Amino acid sequence: MRDDGMLAIIHGNIRTMAERDYPDGYLTIERGRITEIGDMAQYSVERLTGDRDMRILNARGNLVMPGLIEAHCHMGITEEKKGREGDDCNETVNPITPYLRAIDAINPMDDAFHDALKAGITAAMIGPGSSNVVGGQFAFVKTHGRCIDRMVLKAPAAMKVAFGENPKTNYAEQNVSPATRMSIAAMLREELEKAQEYRRRMQDEPDAPPDFRYACWLPVLDGEIPLKAHVHRADDILTAVRIAKEFGLRMTLDHCSEGHLIIEELKEAGFPAIVGPDMASRNKIEVRNMAFKTAGQLSANGILTAVTTDHPVSKIQFLPICAGLAVKEGMSLEDGFRAITINPAQICGVDERVGSLAVGKDGDVAIFDGNPMEVFTRTLCTVIEGNIVYYDEECGLL
C-alpha cells in the first residue's frame, strides 16, 4: 500500500479532530505519514516540493478530515453476493474458540471494501461474529489492498466474547451448552481461569512449550488488547462488566443497545461503548430498546463512544449517516464527528496512528463536499497512507 510518492492537499477546510482546525489549510504526506499541516498563508509550492515529485491536490475549500473508522464489523468475513460460500463469520460447532484469527478469513476482494473507500472509510475493526461465547481475535485493518497481511495495522486487536441471545440460540438448538445466560457467563469464567492458569505456568516454566489453545489469551490478560463484548440488553452489559472487573480486564461494550438505561452504572464501570447498528431492524427481543439516541446520551455523560454499522447488518457505507442520525437524536455535532474518527481509534487502541490529522500520523484522509453525516454529501477523494485510493472523476481536485 505504501510507496515513496508524496502528496500535498491544499486549500482545504481541514477538520483535524485534534487541537486546531484550518479553514483554509494544507497538509503534506510523505512515505505514508503526515509531514506538515498548517494555514495556506504558510504554504509555498517551491519550499515544499523543490525538486521532488510531489502531487498536488487542490481541495477547493471542501472538507478535509481524517479517514473515517468503523469500530466493529464483519466486512470480508461475511461477504456480499456469495451466500453460504462467503460466510466465515461464526464457527458454530464449538462455543469456545479464542484461537481463531480474523486475518485468516478476511477477503479484501469483498465489494464492501470498495463501498467503504467510496464513503471515506479508511480503516475498520473486523472479526468473528457473536454465535460463540468466545469467538476469536479481531484485526484492525486499512480498507485498501489485496493482501490482508499488508492491510493490517493491529492484529490481534481484541478478543471477541458474546452474551445474550446469539450464543443461547445457536447452542440450545444443538442441545448443548450454553442454553442460558448463566451458562454463557460460567463458560467464559472457566475459560478465563484456565487462561490465567496457563499464564502462571508459563511464568513459572518459561521454557515450557506454548499451548496454542491458551497462548492467544496472553495479550488480553496482560492488558494489551481488550475483550470485545457483544452486549445488547442491560443485564448482559452488566454481566460483561462484572466479569471484566473480576478478572481485571480491559473491555469494549459493543452494540450497547440498552446502555442509555444504565448510564450511571456505565459511567462508574469506565468501559467505552461502540453503539449500533441502530439502522437495522429490531429483529430480536434483546434489541427492542435499540435507538439512535443511545450514542448521544452515553457521549454526553462522558462515556467514550463510537458508532458502528456492524456490517453487513447495516451497510458499511452508511457509517457516517448512522452518526448523523445519532446527531439528529441528540448527540452533539462535534461528538458525531468524533464517533467515526478519533473515538473509534482510541477505543481500538490505534489512535497514535489514525483518527486525527497530525504530523507523524498516517496519511489517511477523506475529502467531502459537505458534512459526511448528511445524505447528499459526496466523497470526493479518499487517501490511505498518501495514496489516492478513491477519486470522484467529476470533482476536479487534481
N, C-alpha and C positions, 0 to 999 in steps of 0.2 A: 504494500500500500504506500509506503513512504518512499520518496525519491529525493533527488538533490534539487528539484525545482523550487522556485521562490515565487511568492505571491504577495502582492500589495493590494489591499482593499481601501479605496479612498472615497471621500465624500459620503461616508456612511453615518446614519443616525445610530450610533453604537450604544447599545444597552449591554454593559459588561457583566451584570449580575455580581459585580464586585464593588469596590469603594466609590468609583466615579464613572459617569457616563459621558459620552462625547457626541453632542447633537450634530456636529459636523466634524467627523473624525476619520482617522485612518488606522490601519494596523498592518503589520508585515509578518509573514510567516517564512521561515527558512528551516529546511531539514525537519519539517513536521511540527515545529514549535513556534509559538508567537515570540517575535523578537522585539517588536516595538508596538506601542499603541499610544495615540495622542490626538491632539487637535490638528485640524488641517492647516492652521496657521504655522505649525511646526514642520509641515511636510515639505520635502524637497525631492523631486524625482532624481535630480543629479546626485544628491547626497546619499539617497537610499539605494539607488541602482548602480551608479558608477558604470563600470564596465561589465557588470553582472547582468545575466539574462533574467530579470525579474518581470513576471507577468503582472499587468496592471488591470484591476477590476474596479470600475467606477460604479459605486453603489447608487449614485444619483439621488441621495437623500433618503433612500429606503432603509428600513430597519435592519440593522446588523446585530446579531446576538449569538450567544453560544449555541451550538447544535443542541437540539432537544434530546432528552434522555428518557427512555422507558424503563421504569424500575422493576417491572415484573411482567414477563410474557413467555410465550412458548413458540415464538417465531422460529421457523426452520425445524422444529421438533414435531409440531403438528402442522404439516404442510398443507397449503391450499391446493385444490384441484387434484389431489391424489388419493383421497379417501383413506381406507384402511392401510394401504401400502405406504402412505406418507405419514402415518400416525405412530410416532415413537415416544409419546408423552408419558405413558404410565406403564410400569412393569407390574401388571395386575395379578401376579401369581405369588407374590411374596410381600407382605406388608412392611418389611424392614429391609431397605436396600440403600444404605448410605454410601456404598461404594460406587454407585452409578455416576457417570460423569456426563454432563450436558454436552461437552465438546465432542463426544462420540456419537451424538445423534443430530446435531445441528447441521442442516443442509443450507448453505448460503445461496443455493440456486432457487430456494423458495421465493416466489414472486413477492412475498411480504417484505423482503429486504428492499426491493425497488420502491415499493409503496412507502416504506419508512424514509428512504432518501428523498423522495418527492415531497414528503411532509416536513423536511428539515430535521429529521431524527437521525442523529449520528452515532448513537450508542444505545445498547439495550442489555438488560439483565435477563438472561434466558436460562430456563431449566426445566426439570421434570414437573409433572402435574401433581394433583393432590389426592390420588386414589390410595396412596400408601401412607402409613403413619410416618415413615421416613422415606422420602422419595429419591434423594441423591443430591449431587452437587451442582449448583448453578454456576454459570460463567458470565462475566461482563465482557461484552464484545462490541467492536465497531460494526457498523451496518453495511460496510462496503468491502467486497473481496470475494474470492472464490475458494480460498483455503482458510478454514476456520482457525488454524494454528496461527496464522498471520493476523487475524482479526481480533484475537483475544487480548484484552487489556488486563484482566484478572481472572484466574481460574486455579483452584476453586474460589468462588466469591461468596458463597453462602451454602448452608445445608438446609434442604427443604424438609419441613415437617408439616403435617396436616392434622387438623382437628375437625370434628363435626360430621356432617352427613356423608361426605365423599368416601372416606375410609370405611365408615359403617356400612354404607350401601354396597360397596364393592365386595367386601368380605363376608357380610351376612348372607348375601346371595350364594356364596360358595360354602356356607355352613362352617366357616372357620372364623377365628378371632381376627380383627376386632368386630364385634357386633354391637358394642355400646360405647358411649363416651368414656366410661370408666376403664374399659379395656384399652382404648386408644392411649389414655394417659398412663396406664400401668405399663403398657408395652414400651412407650417412649422412656419412662423412668428406668425400666430394666435395661434398655439398650444403653442409656447414658451411664448407668452404673457399671456395665460391662466395659464401656469405653474408658471410664475413669480407672478401672482396674488394669486395663491394658496399658494406660499411660504410666501408672505406678510401676508396673512390671518392667516397662522399657526404661524407666528412670533407674530402677534397681539393677537391671541387667542390660546395659547399653549395647552389648554385643549380641543380644538375642535377635534372631531373625524376625523381621517385621511381619505382622499379620495383616494381610490385605483387607480383611473384613473389618478391622478396627483402626488401622492407621489413618483412614480418612477422617476420623473424628478429632485427631490431634489439633488441627487448626481451629476447630470450634472450641475445644476445651482450653486452648491456650489464648483465646480471645482474639485470634487473628481474623476470623470471619464469624458472622452471626448465624444463628438459626433463622430460617426464613419461614415464618409460621403462617400457614393458610388458616385464617380465622374469620368467620363472619359474625356469628352470634355472640352476644355479650358474655355469656358464660364460657364459651370456648376461648374468647380472648383472655378472660381472666384465668382460665386453666393454663393457657400458654404462659402467661405472666408468672403464675405460681411455680411452674416447673422451671422456667428460666432462672427465677430467683433462687430456687432450691439448689441449682447446680452452678450458680454464678456465671451465667452465660449471657452474651450479647444476643439480641433478637430484633427482628423487624416484624411488625404486625401487618401482614399482607391481606388486603381486602377491608378488614376492619369495619364491616358494614354497620354494625351497631355501636361503633366507637363513640358516637355522639350521645349515647345513652349512659355512658360510664366515663365521662370526661375527667372527673376528679380522680378516679382510680388510675386512669391512664397518665394523667399528669404526675401522680405520685410514682408510678412504675418507671417512667422515663424512657420508654421504648419508642422509636419512630414508627410512623404509620404510612403504609402505601395503600391509598384508598381507591376502590373501584373493583370491577368495571361497572360503574353506575349507568352506563349506556345500554347494558344488557337487560334482558327480561328478568323478572322475579320468578324464576322457574323452580326455585326450591324454597321450602319453608324458612330456612335459615337466612334467606336474603330478603324477606318480606319488608324489612325496615330499611333497605338499601335506598340511599338518596344522595343527590349531588350536594346537599347541604352539609354532609358529614365532613368533607375535607376542610371546608371553611371554618366550621366550629372547632375542629381539632387544632387547626393552624392558629386561630385566634386565641386559643388557650395555651400557646407556647409549645405545642407538640410538633416536632419536626415531621412535615407531611409532604408526600409526593402523590401524584395522581397516576393511575395505571389504566390501560385498556384491557390488560390480561389477554392480549391477542392469542388465539383467534376468537375469544369470547366476544369481544368487540374489536373492530379492525385497528391495526397499529396506526394507520394514517389519521385516525380520529383522536389521537392523544391530545393535541392542542385544543381541539374542540371540547373534549372532556374537561380540560382545565377551564375553558371559557364558560361551560355550563356550571362548574363549581363557583366561578366568579358571579355568574348570574344569580346563584342561590346564596350569596352572602360572603364568599371568600374575597379578600381584598385583591385588587388588580395586581399589586406587587407580589402577593403570595401566590397568585395564579401563575405568574412568570416563574417564580421560584420553584413551584411544584413540578415543573417539567424541565428544570435546568440544574441549578446548584443543589436543591434539596435532594433529588434522587442521587446526585453524585456523592453527596455526603452520606446518605443512607447506605449506598452501595460500597462506600469506602474507597472511592476513586477521585475525590474532589481535588487532590493535588495535581491531577492531570486534566480533568474535564469539568464542565458545569458552569464555568465562567471564563471570561476573556481577560487574560493577564499574561504578562511577559513570563515565558518559561512553560506555560501550559500548552497542551496540544492545540494545534491549529484547526479545531473543529468549529465551523462557523455556519450559520444559516442566515440567508438574506430573504426578507419578506417584503411585499409591497404594502403591508399594514400589520396590524396585530394578528399573530397566528392563531389566537383564540377566537377570531371572528371567521365565520364560514366563507365569506367572499375573498379572504386574503389568499394570495398566491405565493407559493415558494418560488423565488427567482433563481436561487443558487444554493447548493449545499456543498460544503468544503469539509473534507476529512484529512487532517494532517497536511494541510496545504495543497491538497489535490482536489480539483473540482470534480465531484462525483455525480452531481446532478446540475443541469443548467437548462433554464427555460429559454429556448432559442428566440422567443419574441421579446425578451426583456431588455436587450440592448446594453447589457452591462460590460460586455467585452469589446 
